[in-house]
């Protein structure tokens, strides 16, 4: 009987979550708009206060609403990858998942090459060079490696990609530091040079060479 009640409560919470999302859509709510008070939601949805709170807590976990003093529940801009970031911080992503994330990193950086190249500015390139290391430095400490690639992707100006890049910064560990890379890959300074004075094709090719070791099998995590 307890198990059945729990299942019913969870099902009701699912329904309330969907009803709340539908309410937001139908009323064209956006960041900064307030939701009805709990009492009003209980009456409208014909469920208990506990179920309403469960539904609201799920939307909080999604980053879709937040609780504010004197205003109650208020809509906010959700972080698209909030759930994934929480898993990453808790170190709950399995090795296979980390490999997938690293492959996604390669795909995203190569896919963003055109936007990075088109939207670059001298100021951004100068800032990027601060994290690039020495001209002949093929590997860098983890912190500099993360900072360089995070800064590089930011040049494209895509907020969603930046959020994902922040997640990679949480889980990323260099997987190539133990390999001899000299002559096999491009350095961060090479990337800065081609971004500054090369063509788009030159920049993309430099990125492909630089990221090639990350696609080699097996990936070491």
N, C-alpha and C positions, 0 to 999 in steps of 0.2 A: 504493500500500500504506500509506503514511503517512497519507494522507487518510482511508482506511478505518479505520485504527487510531484516529485522532482521533475519528471519528464514533462508533466503538464505545465509546471512553472516555467521550464526552459522553453517549451513551445510557445507559451503566452508571451514570454520575453522576446522571442523571435518575432512574433506578430506585432508587438508593440514597437519594436525597433523599426520594422518595415512601415508601420503606420506613421511613426514620427518622421521617417524619411519622406514618406509620401506627403505628409502635412507641410514639410519644409518646401518641397517641390511645388505643390499646388499654391502655396502662399508666397512663392518667389522670395523666400528668406535668403538673406546674404549675410556676410560677416558683419557683426555688430547688432543684428536684429535679435530681439528677445523671444524666447519660447513662452508659451502659456505656463502658469504656475502649476505645480504638481496637482493641486486640488482640481483644477480645471481639466487637466489631462486625465485624471482618474474618472471624472464624470463623463468626459467625451468618449473615452475608450472603453468604459465599463469594465475596468480591471482594478485590482488592488493597488494601493500605493507602492507596495513592495515590487510588483511587476513593473510599474511605471519607472521606479528607480533603477531597476535592472536594465530596462531599455535605455534609459538616459546614460547609465554608466557605460554601456557599450558604445554609445555615440561619443562619450568622453574619450574612451580608449582609442577611437578612430581619429581623435583630434578635431572632431566636427563641432563640438560645443564645449564651453567652459563655464564654470560657476563664478559669478561675480557678486560681490556684496551689494545689496540694495537693488540688484537687477535680476537676480536669479540666473537661469540658464541662458547663455548668449551664444549665438552662432559665431564661429571663427573659421579662418582659412585652414583647412586640414593639411597636415603634412602627408604627402602622397605615399610615403614609405615609412610611416611612423611605426607600424607593427614590425616591419623588418628591422628597423633600427633598434627597437627594444630587444629583439632576439639577438642581434649582433652584440649589443652591449652586455647582454647576459651570457654571451659565449655559448649560445644554444644552437647555433647553426652547425650541422655536421660537416665533415671534411668534403663530402661530395657537394654540399651546398656552397662551400667556400670556393671550390673549383668552378662551379657554375657562375658565381659572382665575378671571379677573375676573368672568365671568358666574356662575361657581359661587359666588364670594364674595357677589354680590348675592343669589342664591337662598338661600344658607345664612343670611345675616343676616336676610333677611325671614322665612325659615322659623323662625328662632330667636326671633322677636319675642315670642311668647307666653311662652316659657320665661324670657327675659330679664326681661320685665315681672313675671311671677309670683315670680321668685326674687331680685329686686332687694332691696338693703338700703340704708339711708341712708349707711353707710360706703362701700359700693361706688359709689354715685352721687357722693359727695364725691371719691372717688379718680378717677372718670371725668372730673370737671370739671377736674382738674389738666392733662388733655391736650386740653381742649376749645377752647382759644384764647379770643379776645375775642368778645363777643356778636355783633358784626357782621362777624366774620371768616369769609368764605366759602371761602377756601383757606388751607392751612397747609403748612409745610415737610413734606417726606416723612416724617421721623422722627415728628413729632407725629401726622400722618395715620395712620400705621401703629399707633402706640401707642394712639390713641383707639379705633380699631376692634378692635384686639386685646383691649383692656380691656373693651370693650362686650360682645363675644362671651363673654368669660370669666364674666360674670355668670350666664350660663345654666348653668354648671357641667357642661358636657359635655366629657369628656376627649378624645374623638375629634375633635370640632369644634375644640377648642383646638389639637390637633396640626396640623390642616389650616390653621388661622389662622397658626400659626408658619411654615408653608411660604409662605403669601401674604406674610408679612413679609419673606421672603427675596427674592421676585421683584417685589413690588409697587412700581410707580412711579405717582404720580398722573397720570391721563390727562386731567384736566379743568382743570389749573392755567392753561392758556392760553385758556380760554373765559371769557366774562363770565357769572358765575353769580349776581350780585346780583339778587334778586327771582325767581330761577328755582329755587332750591333752599333747603333748610333747613340751618342751621349746626349744628355740634356742640353749641353751647349750647342750641339749640332742642331737640335730641334729649334732652339732660340735663333740660331743663325739663319736657317731656312725659312722660319716664320717671318723673320725681319726682312730678308733680302731675296729669298728664292721665290719661285712660282708656287701656285697651289699644288701642282703635280709634284714638285720637289718636296714640299712640306709633307704631303701625304706619303710619299715614298719613304721619307726619313722616319715618319711615325710607324710605318709598317715594319721597317727594319728594327726600330727600337722595341716594338712590342712583340716581335716574332718569338723571342725566348719564352714569353708567357703562354704561348700556344703549344709549346713542345710537350710531348707526353713522356713520362707521366709528370703531371704537375705536382710539385712537392709542397705540401701544406705543413 
